[in-house]
């Protein structure tokens, strides 16, 4: 009896040990799975509420469901000045920012910021609630309302105007508003208004303004006059010290980011739902705007070629637009 009791006790202890170790659905122990989760690198990423963050939403969803290769912590902001101080202080690891701001940050931090990828090409349009504008030449003598003074929209408009023989300081009147919604409101109240708006606000205006039309794509006009560069709206930047210490995690992020952007371009309805879920814009607006938001993933040598040409065009227009000097090659992540 003593031997039987001892054997029974040993059997129970074995069962308990096996139960404690457990296995996951893929055959790994729960302890191993937990260990793997703990080994994931945490990456703090910020984005702006607009097209430059729409390509992130699938990755945000995967991260929330614990299906991503890293542990991601996302922050959405309304303006770039909410993000940049945190990036400089090390409170953020990466950020989706306007393309020229990446160069400005590179200069300001003495090369401590680098560009991982391009995420958005041109999203800016010349619009009107009339029929007067059919070419860049038609803008001469007009008042153009817009947003983005001192940033990419203004630089792009000035570039296109100058290259078409129009002096932006003499031949047109530029009226700057603080928010795109102000421009949309103005177009609702007045007739024959000419404005410059980015997506998704072009889509918003189309649903609210009578006789609204997209007159010109600033991206297309840029391409007509400068074959050596592309009009780039947004990029993903990172702190260089974070990248150097977490090379594998950054490589994983770039693969997942590329997949997220591909998903955004191929699954409009599902992406639009996520865009609203993460409080970027409403689903109905996102659904119409996404195909026109020019969301792209460009990395490596292709990124360097596209961005260097863009920075050169901005520098020639106004050196301050890129931080006073053209960035060196180490701004481009390899």
C-alpha positions as CSV (number, residue, x, y, z in Angstrom):
1,X,0.0,0.0,0.0
2,X,2.8,2.4,0.8
3,X,4.4,1.7,-2.6
4,X,1.0,2.3,-4.3
5,X,0.5,5.5,-2.5
6,X,4.0,6.7,-3.3
7,X,3.5,5.9,-7.0
8,X,0.1,7.7,-7.1
9,X,1.6,10.8,-5.5
10,X,4.5,10.8,-8.0
11,X,2.0,10.5,-10.8
12,X,0.0,13.5,-9.5
13,X,3.1,15.6,-9.2
14,X,4.1,14.8,-12.8
15,X,0.7,15.9,-14.0
16,X,0.9,19.1,-12.1
17,X,4.4,19.8,-13.6
18,X,3.1,19.2,-17.1
19,X,0.1,21.4,-16.6
20,X,2.2,24.2,-15.2
21,X,4.5,24.1,-18.3
22,X,1.5,24.0,-20.7
23,X,1.9,24.5,-24.5
24,X,0.7,27.1,-26.9
25,X,-1.2,26.4,-30.1
26,X,2.1,26.4,-32.0
27,X,3.7,23.8,-29.7
28,X,5.8,26.3,-27.6
29,X,5.5,26.4,-23.9
30,X,3.6,29.2,-22.3
31,X,6.7,30.2,-20.5
32,X,8.6,30.4,-23.8
33,X,5.8,32.5,-25.3
34,X,5.8,34.9,-22.4
35,X,9.6,35.1,-22.6
36,X,9.4,36.0,-26.3
37,X,6.8,38.8,-25.6
38,X,9.2,40.2,-23.0
39,X,12.0,40.3,-25.5
40,X,10.1,42.4,-28.0
41,X,11.4,46.0,-28.3
42,X,9.1,48.8,-27.4
43,X,9.0,51.6,-30.0
44,X,7.3,54.9,-29.3
45,X,5.9,56.4,-32.5
46,X,4.0,59.6,-33.1
47,X,2.0,60.7,-36.2
48,X,-0.1,63.7,-37.4
49,X,-3.8,63.4,-38.0
50,X,-3.8,63.3,-41.7
51,X,-2.5,61.3,-44.7
52,X,1.0,60.8,-43.3
53,X,-0.5,58.6,-40.5
54,X,-3.2,56.7,-42.5
55,X,-0.6,54.2,-43.6
56,X,0.1,53.4,-40.0
57,X,-3.4,52.3,-39.0
58,X,-3.1,48.6,-39.9
59,X,0.1,48.3,-37.9
60,X,-1.7,50.2,-35.0
61,X,-4.5,47.6,-35.2
62,X,-2.0,44.7,-35.3
63,X,-0.1,46.1,-32.4
64,X,-3.3,46.5,-30.3
65,X,-4.1,42.8,-31.0
66,X,-0.6,41.8,-30.0
67,X,0.1,40.5,-33.5
68,X,3.1,42.8,-34.3
69,X,6.8,42.0,-34.2
70,X,7.5,44.8,-31.8
71,X,5.7,46.5,-28.9
72,X,4.4,49.7,-30.4
73,X,3.1,52.7,-28.5
74,X,1.4,55.2,-30.8
75,X,0.5,58.9,-30.3
76,X,-1.6,61.0,-32.7
77,X,-1.1,64.8,-32.7
78,X,-2.7,67.7,-34.4
79,X,0.5,69.6,-35.2
80,X,4.1,68.9,-35.7
81,X,5.2,71.1,-32.9
82,X,3.5,68.7,-30.5
83,X,5.8,66.0,-31.7
84,X,9.3,67.4,-32.4
85,X,10.2,68.4,-28.8
86,X,9.5,64.9,-27.6
87,X,11.5,63.4,-30.4
88,X,14.5,65.6,-29.6
89,X,14.3,64.8,-25.9
90,X,14.1,61.1,-26.5
91,X,10.5,60.7,-25.3
92,X,9.7,59.4,-28.8
93,X,11.7,57.0,-30.9
94,X,10.1,57.7,-34.3
95,X,7.7,60.1,-35.9
96,X,5.8,60.6,-39.1
97,X,6.5,64.3,-40.0
98,X,6.5,66.7,-42.9
99,X,9.4,65.9,-45.3
100,X,11.2,69.3,-44.9
101,X,10.9,69.1,-41.1
102,X,13.1,66.0,-41.2
103,X,15.9,68.1,-42.7
104,X,15.3,70.9,-40.2
105,X,15.5,68.4,-37.3
106,X,18.6,66.9,-38.8
107,X,20.2,70.3,-38.8
108,X,18.9,71.3,-35.4
109,X,20.1,68.1,-33.7
110,X,23.4,68.1,-35.5
111,X,22.6,64.9,-37.4
112,X,21.0,62.9,-34.6
113,X,17.8,62.3,-36.6
114,X,17.5,60.2,-39.8
115,X,14.8,59.4,-42.3
116,X,13.7,55.8,-42.4
117,X,11.3,56.0,-45.3
118,X,9.0,58.3,-47.4
119,X,5.3,57.7,-46.5
120,X,3.3,60.2,-48.5
121,X,3.8,62.0,-51.8
122,X,2.0,65.2,-52.7
123,X,-1.6,65.6,-51.4
124,X,-2.2,69.2,-52.2
125,X,-4.7,70.6,-54.7
126,X,-5.7,73.9,-56.1
127,X,-9.5,74.0,-55.8
128,X,-12.3,76.5,-56.5
129,X,-16.1,76.9,-56.5
130,X,-16.0,78.3,-60.0
131,X,-14.5,77.5,-63.4
132,X,-11.7,80.0,-63.8
133,X,-8.7,77.9,-63.1
134,X,-7.6,75.4,-65.8
135,X,-3.8,75.9,-65.7
136,X,-1.2,77.4,-63.5
137,X,-1.2,80.5,-65.7
138,X,-4.8,81.2,-64.7
139,X,-3.7,81.8,-61.1
140,X,-2.1,85.1,-62.0
141,X,-3.9,88.0,-60.4
142,X,-5.9,85.7,-58.1
143,X,-6.2,85.6,-54.3
144,X,-5.3,82.1,-53.2
145,X,-6.5,81.0,-49.8
146,X,-4.6,78.2,-48.0
147,X,-3.0,76.7,-45.0
148,X,0.6,75.6,-44.3
149,X,2.4,79.0,-44.3
150,X,6.1,78.4,-43.8
151,X,5.8,74.7,-44.5
152,X,5.6,72.3,-47.4
153,X,2.3,73.6,-48.9
154,X,3.6,77.1,-49.2
155,X,7.0,76.1,-50.5
156,X,5.4,73.8,-53.1
157,X,3.0,76.5,-54.3
158,X,5.8,79.1,-54.5
159,X,7.9,76.6,-56.5
160,X,5.2,75.8,-59.0
161,X,4.3,79.5,-59.4
162,X,7.9,80.6,-59.9
163,X,8.7,77.9,-62.4
164,X,5.6,79.0,-64.4
165,X,6.8,82.6,-64.5
166,X,4.5,83.9,-61.8
167,X,5.9,85.9,-58.9
168,X,4.2,84.6,-55.7
169,X,4.9,88.0,-54.0
170,X,3.6,90.3,-56.8
171,X,1.4,88.4,-59.3
172,X,-0.9,86.6,-56.8
173,X,-2.1,87.4,-53.3
174,X,-1.6,84.6,-50.8
175,X,-4.0,84.6,-47.8
176,X,-3.1,82.1,-45.1
177,X,-5.5,80.5,-42.6
178,X,-4.6,78.5,-39.5
179,X,-6.9,75.6,-40.3
180,X,-8.2,73.9,-43.5
181,X,-11.7,74.1,-42.0
182,X,-11.5,77.9,-42.2
183,X,-10.8,77.7,-45.9
184,X,-13.7,75.3,-46.4
185,X,-16.0,77.6,-44.5
186,X,-14.9,80.6,-46.6
187,X,-15.7,78.6,-49.8
188,X,-19.2,77.8,-48.4
189,X,-19.9,81.5,-47.9
190,X,-18.4,83.1,-51.0
191,X,-18.4,82.4,-54.7
192,X,-15.4,82.1,-57.0
193,X,-13.0,81.3,-54.3
194,X,-9.6,79.9,-55.3
195,X,-7.8,77.9,-52.6
196,X,-5.1,75.4,-51.9
197,X,-6.2,72.4,-49.8
198,X,-4.6,69.1,-48.8
199,X,-6.4,65.7,-48.7
200,X,-8.5,64.7,-46.9
201,X,-9.9,68.3,-46.7
202,X,-10.4,68.3,-50.4
203,X,-12.9,65.5,-49.9
204,X,-14.5,67.3,-47.0
205,X,-15.0,70.5,-49.1
206,X,-16.3,68.5,-52.1
207,X,-19.2,67.3,-49.9
208,X,-20.0,70.7,-48.5
209,X,-19.2,73.4,-51.1
210,X,-21.5,74.1,-54.0
211,X,-19.9,74.0,-57.5
212,X,-16.7,72.7,-55.9
213,X,-14.0,71.4,-58.3
214,X,-10.4,70.2,-58.2
215,X,-8.7,72.5,-60.6
216,X,-5.1,71.5,-60.4
217,X,-2.9,68.9,-58.6
218,X,0.2,70.5,-57.2
219,X,1.9,67.2,-57.4
220,X,1.3,66.9,-61.1
221,X,2.3,70.5,-61.7
222,X,5.5,69.9,-59.8
223,X,6.3,66.8,-61.9
224,X,5.8,68.7,-65.1
225,X,8.5,71.2,-64.3
226,X,11.1,69.2,-62.3
227,X,11.9,65.7,-63.5
228,X,14.8,65.3,-61.0
229,X,12.6,65.3,-57.9
230,X,9.3,64.3,-56.5
231,X,6.9,66.4,-54.4
232,X,7.0,64.6,-51.0
233,X,4.7,65.5,-48.2
234,X,5.7,63.1,-45.3
235,X,8.4,60.8,-44.1
236,X,9.1,58.6,-41.1
237,X,12.1,59.7,-39.0
238,X,13.8,58.2,-36.1
239,X,16.4,59.1,-33.5
240,X,19.8,57.8,-34.8
241,X,20.9,56.5,-31.4
242,X,17.7,54.4,-31.1
243,X,18.2,52.9,-34.6
244,X,21.9,52.0,-33.8
245,X,20.9,50.2,-30.6
246,X,17.9,48.4,-32.1
247,X,18.7,47.5,-35.6
248,X,16.7,44.3,-35.7
249,X,13.6,46.0,-34.2
250,X,13.9,48.8,-36.8
251,X,14.2,46.3,-39.6
252,X,11.1,44.5,-38.3
253,X,9.3,47.8,-38.1
254,X,10.1,48.8,-41.7
255,X,8.8,45.4,-42.9
256,X,5.5,45.8,-41.0
257,X,5.2,49.5,-42.0
258,X,5.6,48.6,-45.6
259,X,2.9,45.9,-45.2
260,X,0.6,48.4,-43.4
261,X,0.9,50.9,-46.2
262,X,0.2,48.3,-48.8
263,X,-2.9,47.2,-46.9
264,X,-4.1,50.9,-46.8
265,X,-3.8,51.1,-50.6
266,X,-5.5,47.8,-51.3
267,X,-8.2,47.7,-48.6
268,X,-9.9,51.1,-48.6
269,X,-13.1,50.2,-46.7
270,X,-11.3,48.4,-43.9
271,X,-8.6,51.1,-43.6
272,X,-11.2,53.8,-43.5
273,X,-12.8,52.2,-40.5
274,X,-9.4,52.1,-38.8
275,X,-8.7,55.7,-39.7
276,X,-11.9,56.7,-37.8
277,X,-11.1,54.3,-34.9
278,X,-7.8,56.0,-34.3
279,X,-9.4,59.5,-34.5
280,X,-7.6,60.7,-37.7
281,X,-10.7,61.5,-39.8
282,X,-14.2,60.1,-40.1
283,X,-14.7,56.9,-42.0
284,X,-16.9,58.3,-44.7
285,X,-14.2,61.0,-45.5
286,X,-11.4,58.6,-45.3
287,X,-13.1,56.1,-47.7
288,X,-13.3,58.8,-50.4
289,X,-9.9,60.4,-49.7
290,X,-7.6,57.4,-49.3
291,X,-7.2,56.7,-53.1
292,X,-6.1,60.3,-53.5
293,X,-3.8,60.5,-50.5
294,X,-0.7,59.3,-52.3
295,X,0.4,57.0,-49.5
296,X,3.6,55.3,-50.5
297,X,6.4,53.3,-48.9
298,X,9.8,54.4,-50.4
299,X,13.0,53.3,-48.6
300,X,16.7,52.8,-49.3
301,X,18.3,54.2,-52.5
302,X,15.0,55.1,-54.0
303,X,14.2,57.2,-50.9
304,X,17.5,59.0,-51.1
305,X,17.1,59.8,-54.7
306,X,13.5,61.2,-54.3
307,X,14.3,63.1,-51.1
308,X,17.6,64.6,-52.1
309,X,16.1,66.0,-55.2
310,X,13.2,67.4,-53.2
311,X,15.5,69.0,-50.7
312,X,17.6,70.6,-53.4
313,X,14.5,72.1,-55.0
314,X,13.4,73.5,-51.6
315,X,16.9,74.8,-50.8
316,X,17.1,76.7,-54.1
317,X,13.7,78.2,-53.2
318,X,14.5,79.1,-49.6
319,X,17.4,77.6,-47.6
320,X,15.5,78.0,-44.4
321,X,12.9,75.5,-45.6
322,X,15.4,72.6,-45.0
323,X,17.2,74.1,-42.0
324,X,19.6,76.4,-43.7
325,X,21.7,73.8,-45.5
326,X,21.3,70.6,-47.5
327,X,21.5,67.5,-45.2
328,X,24.4,65.1,-45.6
329,X,24.0,61.5,-46.8
330,X,23.8,60.2,-43.3
331,X,20.3,61.5,-43.0
332,X,19.1,58.6,-45.2
333,X,18.8,55.3,-43.3
334,X,20.4,52.4,-45.2
